[in-house]
């Protein structure tokens, strides 16, 4: 059985170490530079705010925060909404199970 989200890195320092250990692998799968940039933003939110930042319900708030409430800018830079959702959820497998 792999690591579950609730098991991973309870405090900010532990989360930072967990991310740092996986970042090169996760970033290399990010595709376009903008994809990697968004993934790194989400990971930074995870480190500072906690595992709840990785819930799918946080995708839209994360996009709004990163792109100053301009979802259209996020779509222009990252691609269609389904691709953005796959970016948001896809790297988490590497973070938890990698």
Rosetta silent file (secondary structure, phi, psi, omega in degrees, C-alpha in Angstrom):
SEQUENCE: XXXXXXXXXXXXXXXXXXXXXXXXXXXXXXXXXXXXXXXXXXXXXXXXXXXXXXXXXXXXXXXXXXXXXXXXXXXXXXXXXXXXXXXXXXXXXXXXXX
SCORE:     score description
SCORE:     0.000 S_00000001
   1 L     0.000  134.180 -179.776    0.000    0.000    0.000 S_00000001
   2 L   -80.806 -179.307  178.038    1.361    3.439   -0.929 S_00000001
   3 L   -75.917  136.021  176.535    1.359    6.598    1.113 S_00000001
   4 L   -95.379  154.964 -178.454   -2.049    8.246    1.424 S_00000001
   5 H   -52.405  -39.702 -179.192   -2.448   12.047    1.330 S_00000001
   6 H   -69.047  -20.124 -179.079   -3.321   12.205    5.028 S_00000001
   7 H   -85.067  -19.156 -170.224   -0.155   10.282    5.895 S_00000001
   8 L   -82.920  124.013  164.944    2.194   12.579    4.030 S_00000001
   9 L    40.282   85.248 -175.288    4.204   15.245    5.792 S_00000001
  10 L   -69.828  -31.855 -177.254    2.053   16.759    8.545 S_00000001
  11 L  -111.052  163.490 -178.158    3.973   20.013    9.159 S_00000001
  12 H   -55.571  -40.933 -179.132    5.352   22.714    6.836 S_00000001
  13 H   -66.614  -44.218  177.989    8.975   21.674    7.321 S_00000001
  14 H   -63.730  -40.992  178.455    8.181   18.018    6.634 S_00000001
  15 H   -63.652  -39.784  178.586    6.060   18.979    3.609 S_00000001
  16 H   -60.119  -44.715  179.034    8.931   21.123    2.261 S_00000001
  17 H   -64.177  -40.735  179.174   11.305   18.140    2.513 S_00000001
  18 H   -61.688  -44.194 -179.800    8.760   15.847    0.856 S_00000001
  19 H   -67.289  -45.200 -177.849    8.322   18.285   -2.043 S_00000001
  20 H   -59.827  -36.077  179.881   12.041   18.940   -2.437 S_00000001
  21 H   -70.068  -24.642 -176.476   12.687   15.209   -2.719 S_00000001
  22 H  -107.979  -13.532 -172.299   10.115   14.795   -5.479 S_00000001
  23 H   -55.819  -45.980 -179.716   10.263   18.144   -7.298 S_00000001
  24 H   -59.024  -42.125  179.341   12.756   17.203  -10.028 S_00000001
  25 H   -65.684  -45.011 -179.369   10.714   14.129  -10.952 S_00000001
  26 H   -65.917  -46.415 -178.048    7.409   15.999  -10.827 S_00000001
  27 H   -63.300  -35.026 -178.901    8.726   19.029  -12.739 S_00000001
  28 H   -67.370  -21.186  178.789   10.199   16.843  -15.481 S_00000001
  29 L   -94.371   -1.623 -175.291    6.715   15.488  -16.196 S_00000001
  30 L   -69.659  -14.715 -179.818    5.154   18.942  -16.234 S_00000001
  31 L    77.573 -122.361 -178.841    5.513   19.351  -19.982 S_00000001
  32 L   -62.729  154.655  179.293    5.458   22.996  -20.944 S_00000001
  33 H   -53.602  -43.935 -178.452    7.209   25.544  -18.757 S_00000001
  34 H   -63.039  -34.305  177.037    3.861   27.056  -17.746 S_00000001
  35 H   -64.147  -48.989  179.475    2.642   23.635  -16.612 S_00000001
  36 H   -60.919  -38.624  179.886    5.689   23.169  -14.398 S_00000001
  37 H   -62.911  -42.657  178.765    5.281   26.696  -13.083 S_00000001
  38 H   -67.330  -42.548  178.369    1.666   26.018  -12.067 S_00000001
  39 H   -60.585  -43.214  178.122    2.570   22.697  -10.434 S_00000001
  40 H   -63.241  -36.879  176.379    5.318   24.405   -8.448 S_00000001
  41 H   -61.756  -47.110 -179.988    2.800   27.059   -7.351 S_00000001
  42 H   -62.416  -42.067  178.613    0.391   24.366   -6.127 S_00000001
  43 H   -63.294  -37.535  177.153    3.214   22.569   -4.320 S_00000001
  44 H   -64.005  -40.858  176.283    4.205   25.814   -2.618 S_00000001
  45 H   -61.671  -41.575  177.894    0.598   26.240   -1.459 S_00000001
  46 H   -59.696  -46.363 -178.853    0.691   22.663   -0.162 S_00000001
  47 H   -61.094  -45.538 -174.404    3.884   23.320    1.790 S_00000001
  48 H   -82.064  -33.587 -172.764    2.571   26.505    3.399 S_00000001
  49 H  -107.021  -25.907  178.718   -1.115   25.693    3.864 S_00000001
  50 L   118.577  175.809 -173.094   -1.319   21.896    4.116 S_00000001
  51 H   -63.045  -25.011  179.260   -2.575   18.832    2.323 S_00000001
  52 H   -59.945  -21.377  178.605   -6.055   20.312    1.806 S_00000001
  53 H   -67.328  -13.844 -179.744   -4.506   22.459   -0.956 S_00000001
  54 H   -97.059   -0.642  175.810   -4.278   19.289   -3.058 S_00000001
  55 L   -66.846  143.471 -179.762   -8.003   18.531   -2.913 S_00000001
  56 H   -58.710  -30.385  179.519   -9.702   18.784   -6.305 S_00000001
  57 H   -65.889  -14.023  178.872  -12.108   21.336   -4.878 S_00000001
  58 H   -90.998   -1.645 -178.412   -9.097   23.656   -4.479 S_00000001
  59 H   -60.145  -54.366 -178.712   -8.280   23.645   -8.191 S_00000001
  60 H   -62.028  -46.657  176.523  -10.406   26.672   -9.095 S_00000001
  61 H   -59.394  -35.804  177.945   -9.339   28.701   -6.030 S_00000001
  62 H   -65.344  -42.178  177.918   -5.693   27.867   -6.850 S_00000001
  63 H   -63.600  -43.425  179.589   -6.154   29.040  -10.431 S_00000001
  64 H   -62.424  -41.564  179.352   -7.842   32.232   -9.249 S_00000001
  65 H   -66.274  -45.848 -177.265   -5.038   32.903   -6.785 S_00000001
  66 H   -68.967  -36.622 -174.361   -2.260   32.168   -9.284 S_00000001
  67 L  -110.153   26.837  174.908   -3.857   34.057  -12.179 S_00000001
  68 L    50.615   50.525  178.184   -5.367   37.012  -10.258 S_00000001
  69 L    66.668   10.975 -177.442   -8.969   35.839  -10.657 S_00000001
  70 L  -106.116   84.644  179.622   -8.536   35.511  -14.439 S_00000001
  71 H   -60.381  -34.071  178.684   -9.477   31.914  -15.273 S_00000001
  72 H   -60.179  -36.072  176.713   -9.284   32.816  -18.977 S_00000001
  73 H   -65.990  -40.029  178.223   -5.575   33.595  -18.485 S_00000001
  74 H   -62.249  -44.477  179.745   -5.067   30.200  -16.859 S_00000001
  75 H   -64.616  -40.726  179.059   -6.768   28.454  -19.780 S_00000001
  76 H   -62.818  -40.213 -177.217   -4.707   30.439  -22.288 S_00000001
  77 H   -83.089  -35.586 -172.240   -1.446   29.508  -20.544 S_00000001
  78 H  -102.718  -26.650 -178.677   -2.190   25.958  -19.401 S_00000001
  79 L   116.166 -172.421 -177.199   -4.708   24.627  -21.898 S_00000001
  80 L   -61.287  159.663 -174.790   -8.271   23.325  -21.725 S_00000001
  81 H   -57.049  -37.571  179.750   -9.925   22.683  -18.375 S_00000001
  82 H   -65.285  -38.185  176.716   -9.561   18.886  -18.622 S_00000001
  83 H   -65.452  -41.886  178.539   -5.807   19.253  -19.175 S_00000001
  84 H   -61.069  -43.018  178.788   -5.567   21.624  -16.206 S_00000001
  85 H   -62.059  -42.258  177.891   -7.416   19.088  -14.045 S_00000001
  86 H   -64.366  -38.377  175.825   -5.029   16.322  -15.164 S_00000001
  87 H   -60.315  -46.184 -175.631   -2.048   18.561  -14.333 S_00000001
  88 H   -64.906  -40.151 -177.741   -3.477   19.263  -10.885 S_00000001
  89 H   -92.189  -28.595 -173.748   -4.186   15.640  -10.026 S_00000001
  90 H   -64.516  -42.085 -177.497   -1.491   13.896  -12.068 S_00000001
  91 H   -70.020  -19.116 -176.541    1.588   15.077  -10.203 S_00000001
  92 H   -67.178  -30.034  174.992    0.063   14.010   -6.895 S_00000001
  93 H   -59.702  -43.124  178.271    0.671   10.330   -7.691 S_00000001
  94 H   -65.244  -38.779 -179.523    4.390   11.109   -7.906 S_00000001
  95 H   -65.758  -42.558 -176.249    4.262   13.096   -4.690 S_00000001
  96 H   -84.539  -38.159 -169.995    2.500   10.360   -2.748 S_00000001
  97 H  -115.827  -20.020 -174.242    3.775    7.176   -4.333 S_00000001
  98 L   -35.519    0.000    0.000    6.806    8.095   -6.430 S_00000001
